[in-house]
């Protein structure tokens, strides 16, 4: 009898906990982005946090929808919750419109306003890479990885920037982190191929 009650209680607990557990297991926009689920990330952008909006813009870009990416960055620039996020949006919008100088300057302003925001450094890294300043880009992406070590794409782009700088030791280190952190990324196979070449 006691065993039957325990079994019923266990089933009731699992059924009751099911929706809560499902909610708790909902992947973040970052994890969706890192697994290549661009549409799912973009869907969250409109009503989500500034991080969701920013990653949504980048997801649009990954999906070759630059117009939607510019729109999302422009909304962040105009409606961001603080000046730092507005500068991140401004940098992103300028970068996507090929205004490299303004993109870098807005990225710098974002890092000055919010030095602990990893996305400010990440955006500065993207803008600097677009302007072919791979020294600044590597520095910015590395800072983003220090502030947010689990952000796989910060490691991905840090690896590329250090690769351009011919600092192969740091490039390999960041590439390895990317491969470990983003096992489902569509970019993983290409980075594994680069790693095999660099290790020869």
C-alpha positions in Angstrom: 0.0 0.0 0.0 2.8 2.4 1.0 4.6 1.6 -2.3 1.5 2.3 -4.3 1.1 5.7 -2.6 4.7 6.5 -3.2 4.4 5.5 -6.9 1.2 7.7 -7.2 3.0 10.6 -5.5 6.0 10.2 -7.8 3.8 10.3 -10.9 1.9 13.3 -9.6 5.1 15.1 -8.8 6.5 14.4 -12.3 3.3 15.6 -14.0 3.0 18.7 -11.8 6.7 19.5 -12.3 6.6 18.9 -16.0 5.7 22.4 -17.2 8.1 24.0 -14.7 11.0 21.7 -15.8 10.1 22.4 -19.5 10.2 26.1 -18.7 13.5 25.8 -16.9 15.0 23.9 -19.9 14.0 26.5 -22.5 17.3 27.4 -24.2 18.6 31.0 -24.0 18.8 33.1 -27.2 22.6 32.7 -26.9 22.4 28.9 -27.0 19.9 29.0 -29.8 22.2 31.3 -31.7 25.2 29.0 -31.1 23.3 26.0 -32.4 22.3 27.8 -35.7 18.6 28.2 -34.9 18.5 31.7 -36.5 14.7 31.9 -36.9 14.1 31.0 -33.3 16.5 33.7 -32.1 15.0 36.3 -34.5 11.5 35.5 -33.2 12.5 36.5 -29.7 14.0 39.8 -30.7 11.0 42.0 -30.8 9.7 41.4 -27.3 12.8 40.2 -25.5 15.7 41.8 -23.5 18.3 44.0 -25.2 20.5 40.9 -25.5 17.7 39.1 -27.3 17.2 42.0 -29.6 21.0 42.2 -30.4 21.3 38.5 -31.0 18.1 38.6 -33.1 19.8 41.2 -35.3 22.9 39.0 -35.7 20.6 36.0 -36.4 19.0 37.9 -39.2 22.4 38.6 -40.5 23.4 35.0 -40.3 20.2 34.1 -42.3 21.3 36.6 -45.0 18.5 39.1 -44.1 20.5 42.3 -43.8 17.5 44.6 -44.0 15.9 42.9 -40.9 19.2 43.0 -39.1 19.5 46.8 -39.8 16.0 47.3 -38.6 16.6 45.4 -35.3 19.9 47.3 -34.7 18.2 50.6 -35.4 15.4 49.8 -32.9 18.1 49.0 -30.3 19.8 52.3 -31.2 16.5 54.2 -30.8 14.8 52.3 -28.0 17.7 50.7 -26.0 17.2 50.7 -22.2 20.4 52.8 -21.6 23.0 54.8 -23.5 25.4 51.8 -23.8 22.8 49.6 -25.5 21.9 52.5 -27.8 25.5 52.8 -28.8 25.7 49.1 -29.4 22.7 49.4 -31.7 24.2 52.5 -33.4 27.5 50.6 -34.0 25.6 47.6 -35.4 23.4 49.7 -37.7 26.5 51.6 -39.0 28.4 48.4 -39.5 25.6 46.8 -41.5 25.4 50.0 -43.6 29.2 49.8 -44.3 30.0 53.0 -42.3 33.0 51.4 -40.7 34.4 54.6 -39.0 31.1 55.3 -37.2 30.6 51.7 -36.3 34.0 51.6 -34.5 33.4 54.9 -32.8 30.0 53.9 -31.5 31.5 50.6 -30.4 34.2 52.4 -28.4 31.5 54.7 -26.8 29.5 51.6 -25.8 32.6 50.1 -24.1 33.3 53.4 -22.3 29.7 53.6 -21.1 29.5 50.0 -20.0 32.9 48.4 -19.7 31.4 45.3 -18.1 28.9 44.6 -20.8 30.4 41.8 -22.9 28.1 42.7 -25.9 29.7 46.2 -26.1 33.1 44.6 -26.5 31.7 42.0 -28.9 30.2 44.7 -31.1 33.4 46.7 -31.0 35.2 43.6 -32.2 32.8 43.1 -35.1 33.0 46.7 -36.1 36.8 46.7 -35.9 37.0 43.6 -38.0 34.8 45.2 -40.6 37.3 48.1 -40.6 40.2 45.7 -41.0 41.6 46.7 -37.6 42.3 43.2 -36.4 44.5 44.3 -33.5 41.6 46.2 -31.9 39.2 43.4 -33.0 41.3 40.8 -31.2 41.5 42.9 -28.1 37.8 43.6 -28.0 36.7 40.0 -28.6 39.2 38.7 -26.0 37.7 41.1 -23.4 34.2 39.9 -24.4 35.4 36.3 -23.6 36.8 37.4 -20.2 33.4 39.0 -19.3 31.3 36.1 -20.8 33.5 33.0 -21.0 30.6 30.8 -22.2 29.8 33.0 -25.3 31.0 30.7 -28.0 30.9 33.2 -30.8 33.1 35.7 -28.9 35.7 32.9 -29.0 35.0 32.2 -32.6 35.7 35.8 -33.7 38.6 36.2 -31.3 40.2 33.2 -32.9 39.7 34.7 -36.4 41.1 38.1 -35.3 44.2 36.5 -33.7 44.5 34.3 -36.8 44.6 37.5 -38.9 47.3 38.8 -36.5 49.3 35.6 -36.9 49.1 34.9 -33.2 48.4 31.2 -33.8 48.7 30.2 -30.1 45.8 32.5 -29.1 43.9 31.7 -32.3 44.0 27.9 -31.5 43.0 28.6 -27.8 39.9 30.5 -28.8 39.0 28.1 -31.6 39.2 25.2 -29.2 36.9 27.0 -26.8 34.4 27.6 -29.6 34.3 24.0 -30.6 33.8 22.9 -27.0 31.1 25.5 -26.3 29.1 25.2 -29.6 28.9 21.5 -30.6 25.8 22.1 -32.8 27.0 25.2 -34.5 27.0 25.2 -38.3 30.4 26.8 -38.1 32.0 24.1 -36.0 33.2 21.8 -38.9 35.0 24.7 -40.6 36.8 25.6 -37.3 37.7 22.0 -36.7 39.2 21.9 -40.2 41.2 25.1 -39.4 42.4 23.6 -36.1 43.6 20.4 -37.9 45.6 22.6 -40.3 47.1 24.8 -37.6 48.2 21.7 -35.6 50.2 20.2 -38.5 
